[in-house]
Amino acid sequence: MRLVAWQPDDLLRRLDDVVAVYGEAMGYRKELLQTRRGYIGSHVRRPGFRAVATLTAEGRLAGFGYGYTSAAGQWWHDQVRASLDEPSRKYWLSDCFEVVELHVRPVAQGHGVGARQLRALLAMAEGKRVLLSTPEADEQVSRAWRLYRRFGFSDVLRDFLFPGDERAFAILGRELPVAEGTVS
Ligand SMILES: CC(C)(COP(=O)(O)OP(=O)(O)OC[C@H]1O[C@@H](n2cnc3c(N)ncnc32)[C@H](O)[C@@H]1OP(=O)(O)O)[C@@H](O)C(=O)NCCC(=O)NCCS
């Protein structure tokens, strides 16, 4: 497995694979994936965009992750902003990198690929803090939760409902940079 940094056009060239990995990892239906494809395609032009990918020896996409500078006018940012009090807004949102997607194909999970992707992405990220959202789940059982806790992410908002999605999410955050060697 090889971890690479992706430029916006690298991701766009592999958009079909990206959407396929996303769908497999999240277990989402086909209809939902079409909408997501459009969003992902537009995200690559946002300021501060950074992306990483993991490729197999044959060049297959095993996982990817990306994010960008969180800013007013972005749907996710505005939803989170509306639920934070003023001091928290200032602290979390004024100079913040958002991890938008982080996924590993199910067959490749559990071998450190997600951790390597997250570490590389955060090392490239601009900003004083990083935020992400993840579905609420049992922290001991969920691989995503264990990963984020290992990386030192703490609760910013819990049981958060985004309009149009009945699942509850947690918004997690931490300061940047992540010191090298602190997370295995
Ligand atoms: C969440 C996700 C990205 C994590 O990626 P992953 O590659 O499975 O995670 P890692 O392999 O880095 O960590 C998983 C385990 O491997 C272990 N590990 C780390 N390095 C390792 C290595 N070199 N060799 C073997 N195992 C290793 C970790 O200790 C960890 O153990 P744990 O799961 O028991 O806590 C991935 O599971 C995924 O795509 N899940 C579905 C989608 C999702 O939830 N995405 C995030 C939503 S916001």
The ligand as an SDF file (V2000), in Angstrom:
LIG
                    3D

 48 50  0  0  0  0  0  0  0  0999 V2000
  -12.8290    4.9370   10.0650 C   0  0  0  0  0  0  0  0  0  0  0  0
  -11.8250    4.4140    9.0610 C   0  0  0  0  0  0  0  0  0  0  0  0
  -11.4540    5.5200    8.0940 C   0  0  0  0  0  0  0  0  0  0  0  0
  -10.5740    3.9390    9.8060 C   0  0  0  0  0  0  0  0  0  0  0  0
   -9.6670    3.3910    8.8710 O   0  0  0  0  0  0  0  0  0  0  0  0
   -8.9250    2.0000    9.1850 P   0  0  0  0  0  0  0  0  0  0  0  0
   -7.8780    1.8480    8.1760 O   0  0  0  0  0  0  0  0  0  0  0  0
   -9.9210    0.9430    9.3240 O   0  0  0  0  0  0  0  0  0  0  0  0
   -8.3140    2.3720   10.6040 O   0  0  0  0  0  0  0  0  0  0  0  0
   -6.8730    1.9220   11.1350 P   0  0  0  0  0  0  0  0  0  0  0  0
   -6.4950    0.6440   10.5140 O   0  0  0  0  0  0  0  0  0  0  0  0
   -5.9640    3.0460   10.9730 O   0  0  0  0  0  0  0  0  0  0  0  0
   -7.1750    1.6860   12.6040 O   0  0  0  0  0  0  0  0  0  0  0  0
   -7.9040    0.5220   12.8410 C   0  0  0  0  0  0  0  0  0  0  0  0
   -7.1000   -0.4650   13.6560 C   0  0  0  0  0  0  0  0  0  0  0  0
   -5.8820   -0.8740   13.0660 O   0  0  0  0  0  0  0  0  0  0  0  0
   -4.8530   -0.8510   14.0660 C   0  0  0  0  0  0  0  0  0  0  0  0
   -3.5790   -0.5610   13.4220 N   0  0  0  0  0  0  0  0  0  0  0  0
   -2.9650    0.6190   13.3340 C   0  0  0  0  0  0  0  0  0  0  0  0
   -1.8230    0.4990   12.6660 N   0  0  0  0  0  0  0  0  0  0  0  0
   -1.7100   -0.8000   12.3240 C   0  0  0  0  0  0  0  0  0  0  0  0
   -0.7510   -1.5370   11.6060 C   0  0  0  0  0  0  0  0  0  0  0  0
    0.3360   -0.9650   11.1100 N   0  0  0  0  0  0  0  0  0  0  0  0
   -0.9900   -2.8390   11.4210 N   0  0  0  0  0  0  0  0  0  0  0  0
   -2.0900   -3.4130   11.9080 C   0  0  0  0  0  0  0  0  0  0  0  0
   -3.0310   -2.7570   12.6060 N   0  0  0  0  0  0  0  0  0  0  0  0
   -2.8370   -1.4690   12.8020 C   0  0  0  0  0  0  0  0  0  0  0  0
   -5.2590    0.2350   14.9630 C   0  0  0  0  0  0  0  0  0  0  0  0
   -4.7120    0.0560   16.2480 O   0  0  0  0  0  0  0  0  0  0  0  0
   -6.7440    0.1100   14.9570 C   0  0  0  0  0  0  0  0  0  0  0  0
   -7.2150   -0.7960   15.9040 O   0  0  0  0  0  0  0  0  0  0  0  0
   -8.7230   -0.6880   16.3800 P   0  0  0  0  0  0  0  0  0  0  0  0
   -9.6160   -0.5660   15.1750 O   0  0  0  0  0  0  0  0  0  0  0  0
   -8.8860   -1.9480   17.1240 O   0  0  0  0  0  0  0  0  0  0  0  0
   -8.7800    0.5360   17.2230 O   0  0  0  0  0  0  0  0  0  0  0  0
  -12.3910    3.2010    8.2820 C   0  0  0  0  0  0  0  0  0  0  0  0
  -12.6080    2.1500    9.1730 O   0  0  0  0  0  0  0  0  0  0  0  0
  -13.6570    3.5160    7.5120 C   0  0  0  0  0  0  0  0  0  0  0  0
  -13.5860    3.9430    6.3620 O   0  0  0  0  0  0  0  0  0  0  0  0
  -14.8300    3.2540    8.1360 N   0  0  0  0  0  0  0  0  0  0  0  0
  -16.1130    3.4500    7.5010 C   0  0  0  0  0  0  0  0  0  0  0  0
  -16.3490    4.8710    7.1300 C   0  0  0  0  0  0  0  0  0  0  0  0
  -16.2040    5.8100    8.2880 C   0  0  0  0  0  0  0  0  0  0  0  0
  -16.7220    5.5720    9.3730 O   0  0  0  0  0  0  0  0  0  0  0  0
  -15.5050    6.9180    8.0300 N   0  0  0  0  0  0  0  0  0  0  0  0
  -15.3600    7.9640    8.9750 C   0  0  0  0  0  0  0  0  0  0  0  0
  -16.6590    8.6570    9.0500 C   0  0  0  0  0  0  0  0  0  0  0  0
  -16.4730   10.3130    9.3460 S   0  0  0  0  0  0  0  0  0  0  0  0
  1  2  1  0
  2  3  1  0
  2  4  1  0
  2 36  1  0
  4  5  1  0
  5  6  1  0
  6  7  2  0
  6  8  1  0
  6  9  1  0
  9 10  1  0
 10 11  2  0
 10 12  1  0
 10 13  1  0
 13 14  1  0
 14 15  1  0
 15 16  1  0
 15 30  1  0
 16 17  1  0
 17 18  1  0
 17 28  1  0
 18 19  1  0
 18 27  1  0
 19 20  2  0
 20 21  1  0
 21 22  1  0
 21 27  2  0
 22 23  1  0
 22 24  2  0
 24 25  1  0
 25 26  2  0
 26 27  1  0
 28 29  1  0
 28 30  1  0
 30 31  1  0
 31 32  1  0
 32 33  2  0
 32 34  1  0
 32 35  1  0
 36 37  1  0
 36 38  1  0
 38 39  2  0
 38 40  1  0
 40 41  1  0
 41 42  1  0
 42 43  1  0
 43 44  2  0
 43 45  1  0
 45 46  1  0
 46 47  1  0
 47 48  1  0
M  END
$$$$
